Amino acid sequence: MARPRGGDTQDYTNMKRNYEMAQLRRPPNRLTAAEYDLYKLADLSWEEKSRFLGANAMTAVSSNNDPQSQALAKDKLITYGILRLHGFPFPDIKAVIHPARGFPGAVSLRTVTEVAAYLETRAVFPLFMKPIAGNAGAGSVWVDAYADGLLRLRNGTTLPVDAYIERWLCREGILLQAVARPHPEIARRCGPRLATARVVVLMTENGPIVHRAVLRIPAGANMIDNFRHGASGNLLGAVEIGSGVVSKAIGLNLASNRLEPVAAHPDTGQQIVGCVLPEWEKAKQMCIRAAPLFPGIRYQSWDIAFTEEGPQTIEVNSGGDVDVLQLASGQGIADATWWKLLREPAPRTILHRWFARSGPWSRGG
């Protein structure tokens, strides 16, 4: 776009942004104006901008994944059953709260009364409770103790057990898992909670490949490591695929309300940038070996915890949010490798065909 002669600099900047937004909000990017600003695209080249995907991009919300296969990843009991059958490690399932379902070796709890009795007499704390069909960390809580009908959570709050069960039982039930302990190196740098890596695996004709990775780092009183664009207070670390080195870390600066680089963990004071994830090669190979167990899911997001006992699988997502990967690295996820494997859905109407633009993502490309 040519700069207008004698034009005001701010006018030119606004015109350029509006022009680019008109292109980037179309398929396949589907970026909103807020996302354009969130990813700080103004200072990037057009080639770099065009690699970013919005939350509503069809390839980012698993349009390339088989809907029936996605059920394998959405139900954690099914996922853990598959992983257990093939010998992959994950935090022990201590109990299942559901009217009918259970898990081998776990206690089956059917009612609130049974749950309360288990927590009072048999549970070994701390425990991690999460909905079987939950996502994005919704309903996940770290329970340090139980007394008088109240779950006492790690963040210092309490939660009535009956209210928790009433809310989340409808989500296909609730899992009670042992709290895995972080690897000493992770604990030294990030504190006594798990920091999980989101590892993106793409299925190719020649087998799975690890495409991108990001470390989600808990901070403060948070019980889980979800980021929510920094609003949670947690941090993100960009992970170099080849070495497992955290090359960059970001968090929300409350004073400016902007995402900014972070050198050290706010709780421990230890450097995050330069940290090498323990047993990173083993974690990658774990994802590559597990990925074919979920056929039909071409874009997989694995959550891997680095524990005292080595890398463990926490869950696998069909598709998954691209924002944490793009924010941490400052690079769009949709590079040449991405578009070689994944495609934007075919336009359904003449209007959709007109709206969709050509490029490396075109179905015939």
Salt bridges, closest charged atoms under 4 A:
GLU20 OE2 - LYS16 NZ 2.99
GLU20 OE2 - LYS49 NZ 3.60
ASP37 OD2 - ARG17 NH2 2.94
GLU47 OE2 - ARG51 NH2 2.94
ASP75 OD2 - ARG101 NH1 2.76
GLU172 OE1 - ARG101 NH1 3.89
GLU185 OE2 - ARG188 NH2 3.07
GLU185 OE2 - ARG189 NE 2.56
ASP225 OD1 - ARG216 NE 3.83
ASP267 OD2 - ARG193 NH2 3.34
ASP267 OD2 - HIS265 ND1 3.95
GLU279 OE1 - LYS282 NZ 3.83
GLU281 OE1 - LYS284 NZ 3.41
ASP303 OD1 - ARG198 NE 2.55
ASP303 OD2 - ARG216 NH2 3.07
GLU315 OE1 - LYS76 NZ 3.70
ASP323 OD2 - HIS229 NE2 2.95
ASP335 OD1 - HIS211 NE2 3.46
ASP335 OD2 - ARG212 NH2 3.55
GLU344 OE2 - ARG30 NH2 2.91
